[in-house]
Amino acid sequence: MPAPRTRELATVSAAPSAELARLHRHAMLAITHDAVGIAAALELRAESLATGAGPSDTAALGSLAVQLRDVTRMTRLLKGPDADDALMPGRVLPAADWWRLTARLASAIVPRGTRVATDIASTEFSPRAAHVLCVLWLLACEELRDAGVTRPTVLLSIRHRAEDDFREVEAIIPAEQWLPVSGRASRWQRYASGVAAKHHATLAWWTSEESGARWRCAIGADKPADRA
């Protein structure tokens, strides 16, 4: 009797690890913070509705609905696409939305005082690419946290490489804000390299240059096997 066929999900969390556990813990702090804030605001609006809803209440409820949707999107972005999930099928994500959600997840990881200047091209990520790039960026932020980098200004760009149909995320930290790290690969770099290899992504970890430090990751369009 042939062995049953199995299908590997296109997600990062193939095996438990200390790195993944810490990453999820920090990301869930950001998600929980947003969810608690939304719940408190909804409670206040519910009290207002008891005495009659006005235009400001209607607008506030609409805003809270958008925030609640973002919390669910952040959770799905961290979880990754599930090929068998018919209730919540994956959708392409505009790069600007990807960064907005990923930045929220990273808020519990990055060093205090971090500022990010963005240059985001008009492109989209597949559900798999969005998930993988999000996790790799969060791992890069964990590296900054452990390295002791303080109040960095990150220059982050997102672009579509037309020559090979890859989506690329690049981050640069100016030299005066960068602390050179040891030549030995950190736990975050080793784990991130494994994630990148599994998903056929190219990854250049934080590299010291004259101008500062550069991090870059790119991932191609989904292949049929990735969508299965």
GROMACS elastic network, one bead per residue, 0.5 to 0.9 nm:
[ bonds ]
;  ai    aj funct       b0    kb
    1     4     6  0.89300   500
    2     5     6  0.86111   500
    7    83     6  0.89849   500
    7   228     6  0.77115   500
    8    11     6  0.83278   500
    8    14     6  0.85235   500
    8   228     6  0.86565   500
    9    12     6  0.85815   500
    9    14     6  0.83345   500
    9    80     6  0.86746   500
    9    81     6  0.75537   500
    9    82     6  0.61458   500
    9    83     6  0.65857   500
    9    84     6  0.87801   500
    9   226     6  0.82861   500
    9   227     6  0.89960   500
    9   228     6  0.82771   500
   10    80     6  0.71985   500
   10    81     6  0.64809   500
   10    82     6  0.70923   500
   10    83     6  0.77549   500
   10   128     6  0.63449   500
   10   132     6  0.89283   500
   10   199     6  0.80382   500
   10   226     6  0.62044   500
   10   227     6  0.76900   500
   10   228     6  0.85688   500
   11    14     6  0.70315   500
   11    79     6  0.72936   500
   11    80     6  0.51877   500
   11    81     6  0.65680   500
   11    82     6  0.77667   500
   11   128     6  0.71350   500
   11   131     6  0.72774   500
   11   132     6  0.72891   500
   11   199     6  0.87233   500
   12    15     6  0.84475   500
   12    79     6  0.83366   500
   12    80     6  0.74480   500
   12   131     6  0.79610   500
   12   132     6  0.67015   500
   12   135     6  0.77152   500
   12   195     6  0.63332   500
   12   198     6  0.83124   500
   12   199     6  0.83881   500
   13    16     6  0.68133   500
   13    17     6  0.87548   500
   13    20     6  0.73870   500
   13    79     6  0.81856   500
   13    80     6  0.87401   500
   13   195     6  0.89438   500
   15    20     6  0.88082   500
   16    19     6  0.84833   500
   16    20     6  0.66879   500
   16    21     6  0.72157   500
   17    20     6  0.52646   500
   17    21     6  0.61351   500
   17    22     6  0.86598   500
   18    21     6  0.50887   500
   18    22     6  0.61965   500
   18    23     6  0.85312   500
   19    22     6  0.53357   500
   19    23     6  0.61237   500
   19    24     6  0.86413   500
   19   139     6  0.83197   500
   19   187     6  0.75445   500
   19   188     6  0.69764   500
   19   191     6  0.72493   500
   20    24     6  0.60597   500
   20    25     6  0.84636   500
   20   139     6  0.88334   500
   20   191     6  0.86243   500
   21    24     6  0.52424   500
   21    25     6  0.61164   500
   21    26     6  0.87447   500
   22    26     6  0.62332   500
   22    27     6  0.85481   500
   23    26     6  0.53648   500
   23    27     6  0.61623   500
   23    28     6  0.85366   500
   23   109     6  0.83064   500
   23   135     6  0.83506   500
   23   138     6  0.71883   500
   23   139     6  0.71576   500
   23   142     6  0.77153   500
   24    27     6  0.50345   500
   24    28     6  0.58840   500
   24    29     6  0.85207   500
   24    78     6  0.80443   500
   25    28     6  0.52179   500
   25    29     6  0.63910   500
   26    29     6  0.51734   500
   26    30     6  0.68847   500
   26   105     6  0.79478   500
   26   106     6  0.80054   500
   26   107     6  0.87375   500
   26   108     6  0.56405   500
   26   109     6  0.61550   500
   27    30     6  0.53277   500
   27    31     6  0.64798   500
   27    32     6  0.87086   500
   27    75     6  0.89428   500
   27    78     6  0.80451   500
   27   104     6  0.85378   500
   27   105     6  0.50636   500
   27   106     6  0.66839   500
   27   107     6  0.81376   500
   27   108     6  0.65027   500
   27   109     6  0.75735   500
   27   138     6  0.84730   500
   28    32     6  0.58408   500
   28    33     6  0.82874   500
   28    75     6  0.83440   500
   28   105     6  0.77502   500
   28   108     6  0.86402   500
   29    32     6  0.51705   500
   29    33     6  0.60175   500
   29    34     6  0.86702   500
   29   105     6  0.83178   500
   29   108     6  0.65087   500
   30    33     6  0.51406   500
   30    34     6  0.63712   500
   30    35     6  0.86867   500
   30   104     6  0.66646   500
   30   105     6  0.55786   500
   30   106     6  0.76928   500
   30   107     6  0.66352   500
   30   108     6  0.56961   500
   30   109     6  0.89700   500
   31    34     6  0.52945   500
   31    35     6  0.61631   500
   31    36     6  0.86770   500
   31    71     6  0.62765   500
   31    72     6  0.87712   500
   31    74     6  0.72687   500
   31    75     6  0.73980   500
   31   104     6  0.80765   500
   31   105     6  0.69600   500
   32    36     6  0.60353   500
   32    37     6  0.85065   500
   32    71     6  0.87440   500
   33    36     6  0.53658   500
   33    37     6  0.63227   500
   33    38     6  0.87829   500
   34    37     6  0.51649   500
   34    38     6  0.62451   500
   34    39     6  0.86813   500
   34    67     6  0.81270   500
   34    68     6  0.83898   500
   34    71     6  0.70312   500
   35    38     6  0.51357   500
   35    39     6  0.61658   500
   35    40     6  0.86924   500
   35    67     6  0.86265   500
   35    68     6  0.72371   500
   35    71     6  0.68691   500
   36    39     6  0.50816   500
   36    40     6  0.62293   500
   36    41     6  0.86579   500
   37    40     6  0.52423   500
   37    41     6  0.62714   500
   37    42     6  0.86558   500
   38    41     6  0.51232   500
   38    42     6  0.60949   500
   38    43     6  0.86166   500
   38    64     6  0.64260   500
   38    65     6  0.88628   500
   38    67     6  0.72606   500
   38    68     6  0.69498   500
   39    42     6  0.51041   500
   39    43     6  0.62456   500
   39    44     6  0.88205   500
   40    43     6  0.51484   500
   40    44     6  0.64877   500
   40    45     6  0.88322   500
   41    44     6  0.51774   500
   41    45     6  0.62921   500
   41    46     6  0.86099   500
   41    60     6  0.87680   500
   41    61     6  0.88895   500
   41    64     6  0.77293   500
   42    45     6  0.50553   500
   42    46     6  0.60221   500
   42    47     6  0.86716   500
   42    60     6  0.88963   500
   42    61     6  0.74626   500
   42    64     6  0.73763   500
   43    46     6  0.50733   500
   43    47     6  0.64565   500
   43    48     6  0.88384   500
   44    47     6  0.52535   500
   44    48     6  0.64958   500
   44    49     6  0.88517   500
   45    49     6  0.61504   500
   45    50     6  0.87230   500
   45    53     6  0.87102   500
   45    57     6  0.64912   500
   45    60     6  0.78039   500
   45    61     6  0.73913   500
   46    49     6  0.50540   500
   46    50     6  0.64808   500
   47    50     6  0.52860   500
   47    51     6  0.72794   500
   48    51     6  0.55908   500
   48    52     6  0.65810   500
   48    53     6  0.65347   500
   48    54     6  0.86149   500
   48    57     6  0.73921   500
   49    54     6  0.81106   500
   49    57     6  0.75011   500
   50    53     6  0.76484   500
   53    56     6  0.79712   500
   53    57     6  0.57488   500
   53    58     6  0.69075   500
   54    57     6  0.52827   500
   54    58     6  0.64750   500
   54    59     6  0.88417   500
   55    58     6  0.51242   500
   55    59     6  0.62197   500
   55    60     6  0.85515   500
   56    59     6  0.51458   500
   56    60     6  0.60444   500
   56    61     6  0.85851   500
   57    60     6  0.50235   500
   57    61     6  0.61054   500
   57    62     6  0.85943   500
   58    61     6  0.52090   500
   58    62     6  0.63033   500
   58    63     6  0.87475   500
   59    62     6  0.51173   500
   59    63     6  0.62933   500
   59    64     6  0.86989   500
   60    63     6  0.50494   500
   60    64     6  0.61603   500
   60    65     6  0.86141   500
   61    64     6  0.50030   500
   61    65     6  0.61537   500
   61    66     6  0.87360   500
   62    65     6  0.51247   500
   62    66     6  0.65070   500
   62    67     6  0.88342   500
   63    66     6  0.51884   500
   63    67     6  0.63432   500
   63    68     6  0.86935   500
   64    68     6  0.60484   500
   64    69     6  0.85165   500
   65    68     6  0.50831   500
   65    69     6  0.62026   500
   65    70     6  0.86579   500
   66    69     6  0.50842   500
   66    70     6  0.62720   500
   66    71     6  0.88311   500
   67    71     6  0.64008   500
   67    72     6  0.89134   500
   68    71     6  0.51299   500
   68    72     6  0.65828   500
   68    73     6  0.87407   500
   69    72     6  0.52322   500
   69    73     6  0.62336   500
   69    74     6  0.86729   500
   70    74     6  0.60546   500
   70    75     6  0.85772   500
   70   101     6  0.72184   500
   71    74     6  0.50777   500
   71    75     6  0.63211   500
   71    76     6  0.87375   500
   71   101     6  0.84486   500
   72    75     6  0.50777   500
   72    76     6  0.62548   500
   72    77     6  0.85632   500
   73    76     6  0.50438   500
   73    77     6  0.59742   500
   73    78     6  0.85829   500
   73   101     6  0.75573   500
   74    77     6  0.50101   500
   74    78     6  0.62624   500
   74    79     6  0.85562   500
   74   101     6  0.57708   500
   74   102     6  0.73112   500
   74   104     6  0.80881   500
   74   105     6  0.71255   500
   75    78     6  0.52685   500
   75    79     6  0.60731   500
   75    80     6  0.85197   500
   76    80     6  0.57899   500
   76    81     6  0.72593   500
   76    90     6  0.89017   500
   76   131     6  0.82932   500
   77    80     6  0.53965   500
   77    81     6  0.78071   500
   77    98     6  0.85433   500
   77   101     6  0.81103   500
   77   102     6  0.80509   500
   77   127     6  0.77641   500
   77   128     6  0.89712   500
   77   130     6  0.68393   500
   77   131     6  0.52246   500
   77   132     6  0.88390   500
   77   134     6  0.73279   500
   77   135     6  0.87621   500
   78   102     6  0.87252   500
   78   105     6  0.84671   500
   78   131     6  0.61502   500
   78   132     6  0.87110   500
   78   134     6  0.72161   500
   78   135     6  0.69622   500
   79    82     6  0.85332   500
   79   131     6  0.74023   500
   80    90     6  0.88345   500
   80   127     6  0.70905   500
   80   128     6  0.66005   500
   80   130     6  0.81611   500
   80   131     6  0.51374   500
   80   132     6  0.77787   500
   81    84     6  0.88852   500
   81    85     6  0.80456   500
   81    89     6  0.77697   500
   81    90     6  0.59931   500
   81   127     6  0.59312   500
   81   128     6  0.61422   500
   81   131     6  0.75027   500
   82    85     6  0.53365   500
   82    86     6  0.87260   500
   82    88     6  0.86390   500
   82    89     6  0.77672   500
   82    90     6  0.77668   500
   83    86     6  0.79622   500
   83    89     6  0.78368   500
   83    90     6  0.83707   500
   83   227     6  0.70829   500
   83   228     6  0.64942   500
   84    87     6  0.89053   500
   84    89     6  0.84721   500
   85    88     6  0.57252   500
   85    89     6  0.59738   500
   85    90     6  0.84763   500
   86    89     6  0.56074   500
   90   126     6  0.80487   500
   90   127     6  0.55879   500
   90   128     6  0.85440   500
   91   125     6  0.87721   500
   91   126     6  0.68008   500
   91   127     6  0.59539   500
   92   124     6  0.61890   500
   92   125     6  0.54689   500
   92   127     6  0.57553   500
   92   130     6  0.82725   500
   93    96     6  0.83086   500
   93    97     6  0.65279   500
   93    98     6  0.61513   500
   93   123     6  0.86659   500
   93   124     6  0.53726   500
   93   125     6  0.51217   500
   93   126     6  0.64520   500
   93   127     6  0.70152   500
   93   130     6  0.71571   500
   94    97     6  0.53327   500
   94    98     6  0.61713   500
   94    99     6  0.87768   500
   94   122     6  0.74147   500
   94   123     6  0.59928   500
   94   125     6  0.62491   500
   94   126     6  0.89782   500
   95    99     6  0.62157   500
   95   100     6  0.86242   500
   95   120     6  0.68815   500
   95   121     6  0.72385   500
   95   122     6  0.67332   500
   95   123     6  0.56262   500
   95   124     6  0.51901   500
   95   125     6  0.64350   500
   95   130     6  0.86164   500
   95   158     6  0.72849   500
   95   159     6  0.85549   500
   96    99     6  0.52784   500
   96   100     6  0.62679   500
   96   101     6  0.88059   500
   96   120     6  0.64964   500
   96   121     6  0.80571   500
   96   122     6  0.77089   500
   96   123     6  0.83227   500
   96   124     6  0.85130   500
   96   158     6  0.88389   500
   97   100     6  0.50257   500
   97   101     6  0.62264   500
   97   102     6  0.84253   500
   98   101     6  0.54088   500
   98   102     6  0.59637   500
   98   103     6  0.83985   500
   98   124     6  0.85405   500
   98   125     6  0.78247   500
   98   130     6  0.68121   500
   98   134     6  0.80704   500
   99   103     6  0.57327   500
   99   104     6  0.83999   500
   99   120     6  0.86374   500
   99   134     6  0.84816   500
   99   158     6  0.89243   500
  100   103     6  0.53253   500
  100   104     6  0.64531   500
  100   105     6  0.89773   500
  101   104     6  0.51876   500
  101   105     6  0.64898   500
  101   106     6  0.87654   500
  102   105     6  0.50649   500
  102   106     6  0.61359   500
  102   107     6  0.86324   500
  102   134     6  0.59940   500
  102   135     6  0.87730   500
  102   137     6  0.82333   500
  102   138     6  0.80338   500
  103   107     6  0.61046   500
  103   138     6  0.89562   500
  104   107     6  0.51969   500
  104   108     6  0.79559   500
  105   108     6  0.66733   500
  105   109     6  0.79108   500
  105   134     6  0.88484   500
  105   138     6  0.78427   500
  106   109     6  0.51389   500
  106   110     6  0.60664   500
  106   137     6  0.82456   500
  106   138     6  0.59526   500
  106   141     6  0.71059   500
  106   142     6  0.89440   500
  107   110     6  0.58549   500
  107   111     6  0.85792   500
  107   112     6  0.88378   500
  107   114     6  0.89885   500
  108   111     6  0.85097   500
  109   112     6  0.87307   500
  109   138     6  0.74830   500
  109   141     6  0.62064   500
  109   142     6  0.61280   500
  109   144     6  0.87426   500
  109   145     6  0.68028   500
  110   113     6  0.84538   500
  110   114     6  0.66258   500
  110   138     6  0.85437   500
  110   141     6  0.54148   500
  110   142     6  0.69432   500
  110   144     6  0.68901   500
  110   145     6  0.59400   500
  111   114     6  0.58639   500
  111   141     6  0.81434   500
  111   142     6  0.89429   500
  111   144     6  0.70392   500
  111   145     6  0.54669   500
  111   148     6  0.78681   500
  111   149     6  0.68473   500
  111   150     6  0.59946   500
  111   151     6  0.63322   500
  111   152     6  0.76483   500
  112   150     6  0.69480   500
  112   151     6  0.59179   500
  112   152     6  0.85992   500
  113   150     6  0.73218   500
  113   152     6  0.70295   500
  113   153     6  0.85816   500
  114   150     6  0.75815   500
  114   153     6  0.59156   500
  114   154     6  0.74173   500
  115   151     6  0.72863   500
  115   152     6  0.63430   500
  115   154     6  0.61238   500
  115   155     6  0.86370   500
  116   152     6  0.83159   500
  116   153     6  0.56830   500
  116   155     6  0.59142   500
  116   156     6  0.67472   500
  117   153     6  0.74060   500
  117   154     6  0.62158   500
  117   156     6  0.60938   500
  117   157     6  0.84161   500
  118   154     6  0.82992   500
  118   155     6  0.60401   500
  118   157     6  0.55996   500
  118   158     6  0.80475   500
  119   155     6  0.79404   500
  119   156     6  0.63131   500
  119   158     6  0.64344   500
  119   159     6  0.84400   500
  120   123     6  0.83042   500
  120   156     6  0.80455   500
  120   157     6  0.54922   500
  120   159     6  0.64949   500
  121   157     6  0.78284   500
  121   158     6  0.58221   500
  121   159     6  0.50614   500
  121   160     6  0.71559   500
  122   158     6  0.87514   500
  122   159     6  0.76737   500
  122   160     6  0.81994   500
  123   158     6  0.84704   500
  123   159     6  0.70560   500
  123   160     6  0.63436   500
  123   167     6  0.81352   500
  124   130     6  0.87530   500
  124   160     6  0.84616   500
  124   167     6  0.82265   500
  125   128     6  0.78229   500
  125   129     6  0.56559   500
  125   130     6  0.53434   500
  125   131     6  0.89872   500
  125   167     6  0.73490   500
  125   221     6  0.84731   500
  126   129     6  0.51522   500
  126   130     6  0.59692   500
  126   131     6  0.85246   500
  126   221     6  0.74442   500
  126   222     6  0.72429   500
  127   130     6  0.51648   500
  127   131     6  0.61870   500
  127   132     6  0.86879   500
  128   131     6  0.52156   500
  128   132     6  0.61629   500
  128   133     6  0.85278   500
  128   199     6  0.88570   500
  128   222     6  0.74515   500
  128   226     6  0.78423   500
  128   227     6  0.84141   500
  129   132     6  0.52142   500
  129   133     6  0.59203   500
  129   134     6  0.82444   500
  129   167     6  0.81373   500
  129   199     6  0.87394   500
  129   218     6  0.89790   500
  129   219     6  0.64632   500
  129   220     6  0.76991   500
  129   221     6  0.77007   500
  129   222     6  0.77160   500
  130   133     6  0.54201   500
  130   134     6  0.59641   500
  130   135     6  0.86550   500
  131   134     6  0.51566   500
  131   135     6  0.62650   500
  131   136     6  0.86715   500
  132   135     6  0.52722   500
  132   136     6  0.61775   500
  132   137     6  0.86118   500
  132   195     6  0.77447   500
  132   196     6  0.78151   500
  132   199     6  0.76118   500
  132   201     6  0.85957   500
  132   219     6  0.84193   500
  133   136     6  0.50829   500
  133   137     6  0.60643   500
  133   138     6  0.85615   500
  133   168     6  0.88086   500
  133   169     6  0.78165   500
  133   196     6  0.88970   500
  133   201     6  0.88191   500
  133   217     6  0.73643   500
  133   218     6  0.78019   500
  133   219     6  0.77460   500
  134   137     6  0.52241   500
  134   138     6  0.62251   500
  134   139     6  0.86823   500
  135   138     6  0.50863   500
  135   139     6  0.62096   500
  135   140     6  0.86466   500
  135   192     6  0.83796   500
  135   195     6  0.87098   500
  136   139     6  0.50661   500
  136   140     6  0.62536   500
  136   141     6  0.87322   500
  136   192     6  0.60098   500
  136   193     6  0.88857   500
  136   195     6  0.76632   500
  136   196     6  0.77747   500
  136   203     6  0.87791   500
  136   217     6  0.79371   500
  137   141     6  0.62821   500
  137   142     6  0.87040   500
  137   169     6  0.86325   500
  137   217     6  0.84822   500
  138   142     6  0.63073   500
  138   143     6  0.87803   500
  139   143     6  0.64645   500
  139   144     6  0.89268   500
  139   188     6  0.59444   500
  139   189     6  0.77926   500
  139   191     6  0.82974   500
  139   192     6  0.66398   500
  140   143     6  0.51172   500
  140   144     6  0.66228   500
  140   145     6  0.88803   500
  140   188     6  0.71728   500
  140   189     6  0.77675   500
  140   192     6  0.81375   500
  140   205     6  0.77427   500
  140   206     6  0.78201   500
  140   215     6  0.79818   500
  141   144     6  0.50561   500
  141   145     6  0.62790   500
  141   146     6  0.87438   500
  142   145     6  0.50252   500
  142   146     6  0.62539   500
  142   147     6  0.85295   500
  142   188     6  0.70975   500
  143   146     6  0.52461   500
  143   147     6  0.59792   500
  143   148     6  0.87371   500
  143   186     6  0.78349   500
  143   187     6  0.85658   500
  143   188     6  0.61379   500
  143   189     6  0.78162   500
  143   206     6  0.86837   500
  144   147     6  0.50819   500
  144   148     6  0.64358   500
  144   149     6  0.56712   500
  144   150     6  0.85376   500
  145   148     6  0.56298   500
  145   149     6  0.64920   500
  145   150     6  0.83714   500
  146   149     6  0.78776   500
  147   179     6  0.72518   500
  147   180     6  0.85932   500
  147   181     6  0.70476   500
  148   179     6  0.75814   500
  149   152     6  0.67084   500
  149   177     6  0.71034   500
  149   178     6  0.64188   500
  149   179     6  0.62435   500
  150   177     6  0.73142   500
  150   178     6  0.84989   500
  151   177     6  0.77933   500
  152   173     6  0.67973   500
  152   174     6  0.81051   500
  152   177     6  0.58353   500
  152   178     6  0.77519   500
  153   172     6  0.84385   500
  153   173     6  0.61570   500
  153   174     6  0.73073   500
  153   177     6  0.76834   500
  154   171     6  0.62903   500
  154   172     6  0.56795   500
  154   173     6  0.50405   500
  154   174     6  0.77508   500
  155   170     6  0.81100   500
  155   171     6  0.54915   500
  155   172     6  0.50512   500
  155   173     6  0.64513   500
  155   174     6  0.84722   500
  156   169     6  0.72308   500
  156   170     6  0.56528   500
  156   172     6  0.65070   500
  156   173     6  0.89827   500
  157   168     6  0.80844   500
  157   169     6  0.58374   500
  157   170     6  0.53125   500
  157   171     6  0.65123   500
  157   172     6  0.88514   500
  158   167     6  0.73345   500
  158   168     6  0.56612   500
  158   170     6  0.65267   500
  159   166     6  0.85106   500
  159   167     6  0.59438   500
  159   168     6  0.54213   500
  159   169     6  0.67919   500
  159   170     6  0.86954   500
  160   163     6  0.88873   500
  160   164     6  0.89060   500
  160   165     6  0.66435   500
  160   166     6  0.59681   500
  160   168     6  0.62896   500
  161   164     6  0.59892   500
  161   165     6  0.53904   500
  161   166     6  0.51839   500
  161   167     6  0.61517   500
  161   168     6  0.71014   500
  162   166     6  0.71497   500
  162   167     6  0.88642   500
  163   166     6  0.80181   500
  164   220     6  0.74965   500
  165   219     6  0.85567   500
  165   220     6  0.59516   500
  165   221     6  0.63896   500
  166   218     6  0.59985   500
  166   219     6  0.52074   500
  166   221     6  0.64019   500
  167   217     6  0.83902   500
  167   218     6  0.53714   500
  167   219     6  0.55173   500
  167   220     6  0.63171   500
  167   221     6  0.79723   500
  168   216     6  0.71917   500
  168   217     6  0.56947   500
  168   219     6  0.66587   500
  168   220     6  0.88424   500
  169   215     6  0.82903   500
  169   216     6  0.57888   500
  169   217     6  0.54228   500
  169   218     6  0.62493   500
  170   214     6  0.72674   500
  170   215     6  0.56639   500
  170   217     6  0.64740   500
  170   218     6  0.85091   500
  171   206     6  0.88314   500
  171   213     6  0.81935   500
  171   214     6  0.57487   500
  171   215     6  0.51264   500
  171   216     6  0.63680   500
  172   206     6  0.87464   500
  172   211     6  0.87061   500
  172   212     6  0.69589   500
  172   213     6  0.55888   500
  172   215     6  0.64768   500
  172   216     6  0.87576   500
  173   176     6  0.84513   500
  173   177     6  0.66912   500
  173   178     6  0.64820   500
  173   211     6  0.81931   500
  173   212     6  0.55327   500
  173   213     6  0.51892   500
  173   214     6  0.66244   500
  173   215     6  0.88465   500
  174   177     6  0.56243   500
  174   178     6  0.65028   500
  174   211     6  0.59538   500
  174   213     6  0.66355   500
  174   214     6  0.89537   500
  175   178     6  0.51765   500
  175   179     6  0.81796   500
  175   208     6  0.82050   500
  175   209     6  0.77038   500
  175   210     6  0.67983   500
  175   211     6  0.52521   500
  175   213     6  0.66394   500
  176   179     6  0.83546   500
  176   211     6  0.86344   500
  176   212     6  0.71754   500
  177   212     6  0.77086   500
  178   181     6  0.89719   500
  178   208     6  0.82557   500
  178   212     6  0.62625   500
  178   213     6  0.66332   500
  179   208     6  0.88708   500
  179   213     6  0.88826   500
  180   183     6  0.89839   500
  180   207     6  0.86477   500
  180   208     6  0.65558   500
  180   213     6  0.83951   500
  181   184     6  0.82300   500
  181   206     6  0.87349   500
  181   207     6  0.88664   500
  181   208     6  0.83010   500
  182   185     6  0.76891   500
  182   186     6  0.84797   500
  183   186     6  0.88741   500
  185   188     6  0.79945   500
  185   189     6  0.58462   500
  185   190     6  0.63431   500
  186   189     6  0.51437   500
  186   190     6  0.62344   500
  186   191     6  0.86146   500
  187   190     6  0.52008   500
  187   191     6  0.61612   500
  187   192     6  0.84865   500
  188   191     6  0.52178   500
  188   192     6  0.59313   500
  188   193     6  0.84221   500
  189   192     6  0.50579   500
  189   193     6  0.59568   500
  189   194     6  0.86145   500
  189   205     6  0.67093   500
  189   206     6  0.87480   500
  190   193     6  0.51881   500
  190   194     6  0.64657   500
  190   195     6  0.88822   500
  191   194     6  0.52164   500
  191   195     6  0.64218   500
  191   196     6  0.87702   500
  192   195     6  0.50129   500
  192   196     6  0.61062   500
  192   197     6  0.85415   500
  192   203     6  0.82013   500
  192   205     6  0.87088   500
  193   196     6  0.50892   500
  193   197     6  0.60879   500
  193   198     6  0.85755   500
  193   202     6  0.87702   500
  193   203     6  0.69533   500
  193   204     6  0.89695   500
  193   205     6  0.85829   500
  194   197     6  0.51560   500
  194   198     6  0.61743   500
  194   199     6  0.87616   500
  195   198     6  0.52246   500
  195   199     6  0.64442   500
  195   200     6  0.86281   500
  195   201     6  0.82405   500
  196   199     6  0.53295   500
  196   200     6  0.59258   500
  196   202     6  0.63671   500
  196   203     6  0.64823   500
  196   217     6  0.84647   500
  196   219     6  0.85148   500
  197   200     6  0.50683   500
  197   201     6  0.61180   500
  197   202     6  0.76022   500
  197   203     6  0.86413   500
  198   201     6  0.77593   500
  199   219     6  0.78933   500
  199   226     6  0.86169   500
  200   219     6  0.68482   500
  200   220     6  0.76851   500
  201   217     6  0.69582   500
  201   218     6  0.56324   500
  201   220     6  0.70145   500
  202   216     6  0.80602   500
  202   217     6  0.55336   500
  202   218     6  0.52694   500
  202   219     6  0.64834   500
  203   215     6  0.79085   500
  203   216     6  0.58991   500
  203   218     6  0.67074   500
  203   219     6  0.89119   500
  204   207     6  0.74362   500
  204   214     6  0.80047   500
  204   215     6  0.56880   500
  204   216     6  0.50436   500
  204   217     6  0.62388   500
  205   214     6  0.74517   500
  205   215     6  0.51170   500
  205   216     6  0.66691   500
  205   217     6  0.82116   500
  206   213     6  0.58729   500
  206   214     6  0.52663   500
  206   216     6  0.79268   500
  207   212     6  0.82223   500
  207   213     6  0.52136   500
  207   214     6  0.52849   500
  207   215     6  0.66242   500
  208   211     6  0.80952   500
  208   212     6  0.58149   500
  208   214     6  0.67681   500
  209   212     6  0.50614   500
  209   213     6  0.56675   500
  209   214     6  0.74097   500
  210   213     6  0.81191   500
  211   214     6  0.88638   500
  219   222     6  0.88089   500
  220   223     6  0.85046   500
  222   225     6  0.79433   500
  222   226     6  0.57019   500
  222   227     6  0.66863   500
  223   226     6  0.51564   500
  223   227     6  0.66125   500
  223   228     6  0.89596   500
  224   227     6  0.52162   500
  224   228     6  0.63460   500
  225   228     6  0.52249   500
